[in-house]
Amino acid sequence: MLENTFCHMPGIGPKTEAHLWRAGVLSWQDACDCPALPLPQCQADAVARHADESARRLADGDARHFADRLASNLHWRLFPEFRHSVAYLDIESTGLAPPRDYITAVSIYDGDSIRWYVRDDNLEQFRDDIRDYSLIVTYNGKTFDVPFIEGYFGMRMDQAHVDLRYVLHSLGYKGGLKGCERQLGLGRGELEGVDGYFAVLLWRDYVRNGNPKALETLLAYNMTDVVNLETLMVLAYNMKVRGTVFGETRRLALPSRPDLPFQPDMRTVRRIQREMGWI
C-alpha cells in the first residue's frame, strides 16, 4: 500500500490521491512512467520528483521518511513494506508513574521469533536489540509504552510507529486491547481474565516469594499481547485497505500463531486470585 501512496508528497492530500487512482496512476512507478499526470503542473512536478525519491527511500529501508511525512492516521500503510523489520512491542511495569514505577518485562515479536527481557536479568539488552527494527506496532504505545521506555532507559525510540489503539478506534473497535481482541474473535485461553494489574501481582509474587512460575506466567501474558498484535495489525490493515481501490489486491493473509516459550501456571493464578478475594 505504501507504494500506492501519494499523501506524503507536498501538496497532495487524500482527495488528490484518490483522483490519481481513478485516473489509473496507482503507484509511484505509474507516476514516473506517466507522460502527463492529470494534475496542475506544480502538483505534477512534485509528484514526479517525489515518486522517484520515495522509491529510493523505500529501497533504503527508511521508514522514518514516510512516517514523518504521512498523517498519523495513515501510518498503517507502512505495514506491508516494512513487515520484514517490524517489532510488535509490549511492556509490563509496576504501575503507571515512572520513576516511582519501573519496567518488569518487555516482549518483542517480529512475526517469526520472540525476544523477552526481564528486570534484574537481561532488561538492559532491550536498548540495543530494539534498534534492529524500523517499525514498531503497539496498542496504546504512543501514550504508555514508548514514553515509559524512553524515560526508563534515557533513550529515544525513533522508529516509525503504528499504534493500533487509534487504528482500531477509527474502525469502531474500542475497549482496550483485550476488548478489541474479543470483538475481533481472538481468544487468550487460560489467560482470559488476566490483565495488566494481575501482571503486577505476578511480578510481586515472583519477587517476594521467589516463585519462578509467577514469572513464567507473566511472560506468557506479555508474549500473548505481542503475538496478538500481529493478528490485530493484519486485520486492521485489511479493513483499512478495503476502503481503497486496492481492497482485493493488497489484502494480507492472517498470520499463523507461534508456540510460546512460556505457559501460564494456573495454580499460581488461582492462588493469587484467592489471596485477593476474587474467588
Secondary structure, 3 states (H helix, E strand, C coil): CHHHCCCCCCCCCHHHHHHHHHCCCCCHHHHHHCCCCCCCHHHHHHHHHHHHHHHHHHHCCCHHHHHHHCCHHHHHHHHHHHHHHEEEEEEEECCCCCCCCCEEEEEEECCCCEEEEECCCCHHHHHHHHHHCCEEEECCHHHHHHHHHHHHHCCCCCCEEEEHHHHHHHCCCCCHHHHHHHHCCCCCHHHCCCCHHHHHHHHHHHHHHCCHHHHHHHHHHHHHHHHHHHHHHHHHHHHHHHCCCCCCCCCCCCCCCCCCCCCCCHHHHHHHHHHCCCC
